[in-house]
C-alpha cells in the first residue's frame, strides 16, 4: 500500500476535472473537501467517504466501517481506480453533505 501522501495525490489526480477539490493533512491522514464541504478522507484503513445515498448508489458493495474508534461509519471507496465514476459520485454527494460550520467572529472590544 502506498503511503498516505501518494494515495492523496492519486485521489486528487482521479478527481481532476471535477474542480474545487482540495485536501488538507490531518492526524496522519487527509481530509478531502469538494466545494468546501467535507466528503471523505484518508484514515488508517484507507480512503473512506461519508455514507450518503449517492455513495451507496455508486458503491453498493462497500461495507460501512468507522474510520476510527467512536466515529460515524463511512464507506470504504471501492471505485478509486475509476476516475469517471469517482467524480460522478462526489458530485452527486455534494447536496447530501453538511454545510461547513460558520466560523465565529471574534468580538471587537
C-alpha positions as CSV (number, residue, x, y, z in Angstrom):
1,X,0.0,0.0,0.0
2,X,1.3,3.4,-0.9
3,X,1.9,6.0,1.8
4,X,-0.9,8.4,2.6
5,X,0.8,11.2,0.6
6,X,0.9,9.1,-2.5
7,X,-2.6,8.0,-2.0
8,X,-3.8,11.6,-1.5
9,X,-2.0,12.6,-4.8
10,X,-3.6,9.7,-6.6
11,X,-7.1,10.6,-5.4
12,X,-6.5,14.2,-6.4
13,X,-5.5,13.0,-9.9
14,X,-8.6,10.9,-10.1
15,X,-10.8,13.8,-9.1
16,X,-9.0,16.3,-11.5
17,X,-11.6,17.8,-13.8
18,X,-14.2,18.0,-11.1
19,X,-12.9,21.3,-9.9
20,X,-12.9,22.8,-6.4
21,X,-11.5,19.7,-4.7
22,X,-8.8,20.1,-2.0
23,X,-7.3,18.1,0.8
24,X,-5.6,19.0,4.0
25,X,-3.4,16.8,6.2
26,X,-5.0,15.9,9.5
27,X,-4.0,13.4,12.2
28,X,-1.7,11.4,10.0
29,X,-4.2,11.2,7.2
30,X,-6.0,13.7,4.9
31,X,-9.5,15.3,4.8
32,X,-11.0,15.9,1.4
33,X,-13.3,18.8,0.5
34,X,-15.5,19.3,-2.5
35,X,-16.8,22.9,-2.9
36,X,-15.8,23.4,0.8
37,X,-17.8,20.5,2.1
38,X,-16.0,17.5,3.6
39,X,-16.8,14.4,1.7
40,X,-14.2,11.9,2.9
41,X,-10.6,11.3,4.0
42,X,-7.7,9.0,4.2
43,X,-7.6,7.1,7.5
44,X,-5.6,4.2,8.9
45,X,-7.9,1.8,7.0
46,X,-7.7,3.7,3.6
47,X,-9.8,6.2,1.7
48,X,-13.4,6.5,3.0
49,X,-16.3,8.8,2.2
50,X,-19.3,9.9,4.1
51,X,-22.2,7.5,4.0
52,X,-24.7,9.2,1.7
53,X,-27.4,7.9,-0.7
54,X,-25.1,8.8,-3.7
55,X,-22.1,7.0,-2.2
56,X,-24.2,3.9,-1.5
57,X,-25.6,4.0,-5.1
58,X,-22.1,4.2,-6.7
59,X,-20.6,1.6,-4.3
60,X,-23.3,-0.9,-3.3
61,X,-20.6,-3.4,-2.4
62,X,-18.9,-1.1,0.1
63,X,-19.4,-2.2,3.7
64,X,-19.6,0.7,6.2
65,X,-17.0,1.0,8.9
66,X,-15.9,3.7,11.3
67,X,-12.7,5.4,10.2
68,X,-11.5,5.5,13.9
69,X,-13.0,4.4,17.2
70,X,-16.1,6.3,18.2
71,X,-16.6,7.8,14.7
72,X,-19.7,7.6,12.5
73,X,-19.5,4.8,9.9
74,X,-18.1,5.8,6.5
75,X,-17.8,3.9,3.2
76,X,-14.5,2.5,2.0
77,X,-14.1,3.7,-1.6
78,X,-14.3,0.7,-3.9
79,X,-14.2,2.7,-7.2
80,X,-11.0,4.6,-6.7
81,X,-9.4,3.3,-9.9
82,X,-12.4,4.5,-12.0
83,X,-11.9,8.3,-12.1
84,X,-15.1,9.0,-14.0
85,X,-17.3,7.1,-11.5
86,X,-15.5,8.6,-8.6
87,X,-16.1,12.2,-10.0
88,X,-19.8,11.5,-10.6
89,X,-20.2,10.1,-7.1
90,X,-18.5,13.0,-5.4
91,X,-20.5,15.5,-7.5
92,X,-23.8,13.7,-6.5
93,X,-22.8,13.5,-2.9
94,X,-22.5,17.3,-2.7
95,X,-26.2,18.1,-1.9
96,X,-26.2,15.5,0.8
97,X,-23.1,16.8,2.6
98,X,-23.5,19.1,5.6
99,X,-22.8,22.8,5.2
100,X,-19.5,24.0,6.5
101,X,-19.7,25.3,10.1
102,X,-19.7,29.1,10.3
103,X,-16.6,30.4,11.9
104,X,-17.3,32.5,15.0
105,X,-16.2,36.1,14.7
106,X,-14.1,37.5,17.5
107,X,-15.8,40.3,19.3
108,X,-14.3,43.7,18.9
109,X,-13.6,45.1,22.3
